[in-house]
């Protein structure tokens, strides 16, 4: 696999799936969300994103063409002009178009005088670039795929509408609840780039963690380990049965953080992860980081990692794991669909929050990483921004969310929407993991704030080297802190902080 396909297949595998239409493409949206920005940062592709957005910033909007706002009522809390046209452009990727078309039908039923123009494309930037330049963008955009527009640049050039009115509006199902109160943890925060405005609505929701076969775990007469001593004991049992304890995407070791980062947060508290995200000096030298790095290194030292793992890509490692060659693998919920052709029918796919160190951990067992994907935006120069937000309000109803989950095998941002649905094993396990986590859901931001730091430097340059035995934990920490310090000092990189 070459570097470009590694980029497309990284993290969620979203880049590849978005282009070939796999049903689970980018369940987390992480690959979609930043594919252009990431690839450009890594020098993998050349894109006109910056020049396009710089020019579109000066395009200005034709305010005279904006639809006159309608009257706000209990049934129309956003004040949609009932006869104003609505234009909705969806990314035509792995999630398909049916779930969105179904939501459009609800809009048309609620506003029968409105003409809705719905279209889908894989070429978001190519299709919409001229229209942003002219100040005539659609009213709602699913800004995903290999041609995703850079969110940071869009917001910086005042090209995005603040979605706060949507989140403060009554929910579609219950007027006593605001939309913001119906969403899964972290969704609102992910939509913020610099301070209070919420620019992006991430519609899909991914659970990250340690994935395994319940059948394989039962065959060892073992339960999922909650402490590291228990983890080592389970791995020792597996080794006696000829099964490795762990494998991972060795060629793309930025998969390791899917379980390692929430473990760090569990051991040291979410403030440790916040300090890392904020690029604070010595953040990587926290005791929790040291303890977790040493724990993972122990897997290597004791021979509990599948032989040859450093040379495997994500598909090869997932295949070996599905074939029972390894018990555990760090991954995201897209793995259920991505590996559907190799996971046995009786596999009993399950996901768990990471094991901790011991009872001194700051957060309880169950602390997990989960976050949003599939970013929707309403352009600042939209003719009917109220309509665009109303369409999102409909999509965040229980019925639309259930429809999405049923059709694309992914959770939505709506906190619920699974009652009465027959969930696949992985989805069912993910829902249970989120329930166990409660408020202890973490959302590390390095992988969408600082792509090169996360993937090439921390992932490939340090974690991959440590797990292959070529760096000690102390050496890996020192190397990563150096990378983080350099990123913090680089004025060419936009810096973000937790608010």
N, C-alpha and C positions, 0 to 999 in steps of 0.2 A: 504494500500500500504506500503510495507516495504521500508527500507532505500535504498536498492539497486535499486528497481524499481523506487523509487523517483529520484535517480540519473539518471537513464536511461530516465525518463520522464521529466527531468527538462529542463528548459530554452527553448529548441526548441521541446522537445519531440523526439529529433533525435535518441537517443539511442534505444528507443523502436521501432520507425518506421524503422530505418535502418535494424533491424533484422526481421521485418515482411513484409517489402516491401511496405509500404504505399506510395502513390504517392508523398506526400509532404515532406517526411522524411527530416528533418534537412534543411529546406529551407535556414536557416541562416548558417547552418554548425557548429553552436557553440557547439551543443552537440557532433557532430561527431569530431570536431576539437580537443577537449580536453578530450574526454570521459575517456580514460585510465588515463591520467594525473590527471584529476579531481577525478575519483573514487579512485585512489591510494592515492591522497592527503587526501581524506576523510576517508580512511581506509575501503572502501567498497569492494574493490577487491584486489587481489594480482596478480601482473603482472610482467613479466620478462623484462619489457621495458628497465630499466636502465642497467641491466646486459647484455642484448642483444646488446644494442647500444654501451656499453663500449667495448664489444668484437668486434663488427663490425668495430669500429674505427680503430682497429689494423689490420683489414682484408686487408686493402690496395687495390689498384686497379691494374688491369693488363693493364697498359697503352698501351701495344703492341696490345691489342685487340680493341682499339678504332678505329672507322671508320675515315678514312682520310677526312678532311673537304673538301667540294666542293667549286666551284667557286662562289663568291658572284655576283649576277646579280640583275637587277630590279625585276625580278620575283622570285628570290631566295636570298633575302637580308641577310639571316642568314648563307648562304653558306652551305646548306645541301648537303651531298654526295648523289647524285640522285639514286645510286644503293645500298646504305647501308640499311640493314634491320632496321626496327623500331619495338620496343616492347612497348606496352602500356597496363598497368594493371589498370583497373577501379574498384572502389568500387561498388559492386552490391547491392545498397540500394534502397531507396524510389524513387530516380530519374530514376531508371532503367538503361538500357544500350543503348537504341535506339539512344539517342541524340549523344552519343559518337561514336557509330558505323557509324552514318551518317557523322560525321566529319572525321572519318578515310577514308571513301569513297572519300572524297575530297582530302585528302593527297595522296591516291593511284592514283587518276586521275592526280594530279600535278606531282607525281613522279612514273610513271608507271613501272620503273625498280626496285623499292623498294618493298621488301616483308614485309608486316606489320603483326605482330603477336599481335592480340588483345585478351585479356582475362578479365574476371570479377570474383571477389571473395568478399565474406563478411569477409574473414579472411586475411586481409592485412598483419598483422605482422607474422602470422603463415606461410603464403605463401612466404613472402619476406625475413624473417629473415635469413634463410640459405644463400640466395643470397647476402645479404649485407655482411654477414660474409665472403663470398668468394670473395667479390669485383666484383660481376657480376650482379648488379641490372638491372631492366628494364630501358628504356629510359624516360618513363613518368609514373607517379603514381598518382592516385586519393587517397590520403592518408586520408581516412575517416573511419567511423564506430567504432564499439566497440573495434576493434583491431588496431586502429590508432596508428602510431608511433609518439613518442614525438618530435615535431618540434624543440624545444629548444635544446634537446640533439643531434638530428641529425645535426643541424647547428653547435653546439659547437664542435662536433667531425669531422667537415668538411666533412659531408656526403651529403651535398646539393650543387647543382650548383647555382651560382649567375644568376638570371634570368634577370638582367639588359639588356643584349643584346636583349632579346625579347622585352622589353618595349621601348627600343630605336630604334627598327626596324620600318620600315614603316608599317602602318596598312594594313591588307589584302585587304581592299576595296579602300583605298585612299592613294597612295604613298606619298602624301604631308603631311599626318598626321602620327605622331608616334603612336605606339600602346598605349603608356602611355596616350596620349591625347584623346583616345576614351573611357576611363574607367570611371566608376562612382566614386564619391568622397570616399576617404578612402581606396580604394582597394590596392594601392601601399603601403601605410603606414602600413596596416595590414600585408603585406608580409615581412616587416622589423622586425627583432628581436633585433639586436644590431647595430645600425648605418646604413650606406648607402646600403649595399647589400640587394637585394630583393630576398628572398629565396622561397617565396610561392606565387602562383597565386590562389586567392580565386575566384571561378568562379560563384557562386550563389550570390544573393544579397537580403537581408531582410530589410524590413521597420518595425521599432518598433514604438509604439505609443498607442493612446487611440482608441479602436475599439468600434463601436456602430452600431445600426440599424438606418439608415436614416428615415425609416418609423416610428420608435418609436419616434425619435426626432421631426419629422413633426407632430405626433399626439399630442405632447405637445405644438405645435405652437412655437417652439423654434429653434434657430440656434445654431451651435456648439459654446460653450463659449470660448472667447479669453482671458478673465481675470478671476481671481479667484472669484470675486464678481458675475460675470456672471455664473460661474460654480455652485456656491452655489444656485443661483436663479433657474437654470435649475433643480438641484437636489431637490429643494423644490417643484417645479412643479411636478416632477416625483413622489415624495413621496405622494402628494395629490391624485395622480392617482393609488396609491398602488404599485408603482414601486420604487425599491431602486435606488439611483444614481449610485452606484458603487458595483462591486464585484471583486474578484481577487483570485488567487490560494493561499488560506490561509495556506495550508500545505507547500507550496513552495513559500514563500513571496519574493524570489529573482526575481519574475516576476514584482514586483512593480517598480523596477528601469527602466523598459522599457519605462515608462512615467515619472517617477520621476527624473531620471538623466538628460534627455534632458530639463526638466523644470528647473533644477538647472542651466544648461548651458545657457538657455534662460535668466534667471533672472540675473545671475552674470557674464555671458560671458564664453567662452570655456576655459579660463585660470583657472577657478575654477575647472572644471573637470580634466584638465591636472594636477593641483596640487594634486588632490585626487588620480589620477592614479600614480603619481610620489611618493606617500606616504610622501608628505611634512608635516612637523610638523604643527599642527593646521589647516590643509587644510579643515577638516570637520567643523571647527568653523567659516567658512566664513558666512557672513550675508545672502547670497543667499541660503545656506544649511538650515540655521535656518528658513528663511521665507517659504521655500518649505516644510520642515518637519511640520511646524505649520499649513500650508495650508492642507496638507493631514490629519493631526490629527483632523482638524476641520470636515472633512467628518465623522470621527468616532464620535466625540463629538455631532454633530447635528443629528446623526442617519441616515446618508445617505449611509451607507454601508449595503449591504444585510445581514440580520440576519443569523448568523451561518457561515459566510464567513471564519473566522479563521480555521474552521474544514474542509473546502472543498479542494480537490485536484484540479489540473488544469482542468481536464475533467469535474468534477462536477460543478466548477464555470463557465466554458464556457457553459455548458448545461443550467444552470440556467439563464445565460445571454441570450442565444439563445432563451429560452422560454419566454423572456420578463420580467423576475423577477428583472433584473437590467439593467440600461441604458448603462453604460460604463464599459470597462474592459481593463487593460493594457496587451498588448500582442505583438506578432510578426506576420508577414504575413503568417506564417504556419497555423495560426488559421483557415483560410478559408477552407483548406482541412481537417485539424484535426477535425473540428466540422461540416463538410459537412452533416453528417447524422442527425444533430439536428437543423441546421440553416434553417428556413423556406424559401421557394422559393421566397417569396415577402419581405424578410428581408431587402434588400438593404444595404448589408454590406459595411461599410465605416471605414476609419482610419483617424485620425487627429493627427497633432503635438499636444503636450500638451498645455493646457491653461497656461498663465503666471500669474504673480501677478497683475501688472498694467502697465501703460505707462512708468514707470521708468526702466523696464527691459532692460538689455544691448542689447539683440538681439530681432529681430522682431517676431511676431507671424508667425508660420510656421517652426520655428527651430525644427528639428527632429533628431532622432537617426536612422541611417541606416548603415549597414555594410556588409562585404562580408562573404561568407562561402563556403564550398566545396573546400578544399585545394588541389591543384595540385602541385607536385614537380618534378624536374628533378634531379636524383641522380648525385653526383659529379663523380662517377665512371661509369656513363652510357657509353655504347659503342657509342651511336649516340645522344649526347646531343643536337646537332643542330636540329636533327629530332624531338626530344621531344619538343623543343621550337617552332618549326614550326607547330607542331600539335596544340599547344596552340594558336598560331597566327591565325590558321584557325578557331579554336573554338571561337575566339574573333572577328570573322567577323560578319557582320550584319545578313547574312543568317543563320549561325550556331546559333547565339543568338536567332533569331526569332524561329528557330526550337526547341531550348531548352525551351523557354518560352511557346510555344504552347503545347509541349508534357508533361511538368512537372509542369505547373502553378507556375512558379517562374521567377522572373527577373534574368537576368544574370549580370555579371560585366560590360558588354558592355553598354555604356551610350546611349541607344536607343534600336532599335530592337523590337519595339512594334507597329510600323506603319503597318496598314493593318491586324493586328491580332485582333480577337474578344476577348477582355480581360474579365475575370471573374470580378464580382463586386469588390472584394477585391483588385485584381491586378490593376484594373482601378483606384481605389481610391488611392492606393499606388503610382502609377505613378503621379497622380495629386498632391499628398502630396510632392513628391520629386521635382516636378516642382515649387511648391510654395516655398519650402525651398531654392531653388537655391544653393548658397554657404553655407548656414547655416545648413549643415548636420554635426552632431556630431557623434563621435565614441568613447564612453568611453571604456577603455580597462581593467578595473578591472576584468570583468568576464572571460577573457581569460589569463590575466597575473597572477591574484591571486585568484584562484578558491575557496579555503577554506575561505578566507577572505570575498569574495563576497557572497557566498552562505550560508555557515553555520553561519558566524559571523554577517555580515551586514544584510543579508536577514532574516534568521531564528532568530538569537540572538537579533536583534535590531528592524528592520523594522516590522517584524511580531509581535513582542511584543508591539511596539508602536501602530500599527493599531488595535490591540486587546484591547488597553486601559491599558496595563500593564506597559507601560513606557511612560513618558512625552516626548515631542520632545527634551527638554534639556537633559534628561537622555539618550535618544537614541543617540544623538550627542556625548555625553561624552563617552558612551560605544563604539561607532564605532571608535572614535579617539583613544581610548585605543587599540582596535584591530589593527588598521592601524599602530600605533606606534610599537606594538609588531612584526608585520609582517616586518616592516622596519628594525628592529634590529635583526631579525632571519637570521643568516648567512647560514642556511641550505636551505633557499629559494632563488632562482634566482631572482634578482631585475631588473626591466626594467624602462626606462624613455622615455618620449616623446623627440624626437630629435629637 
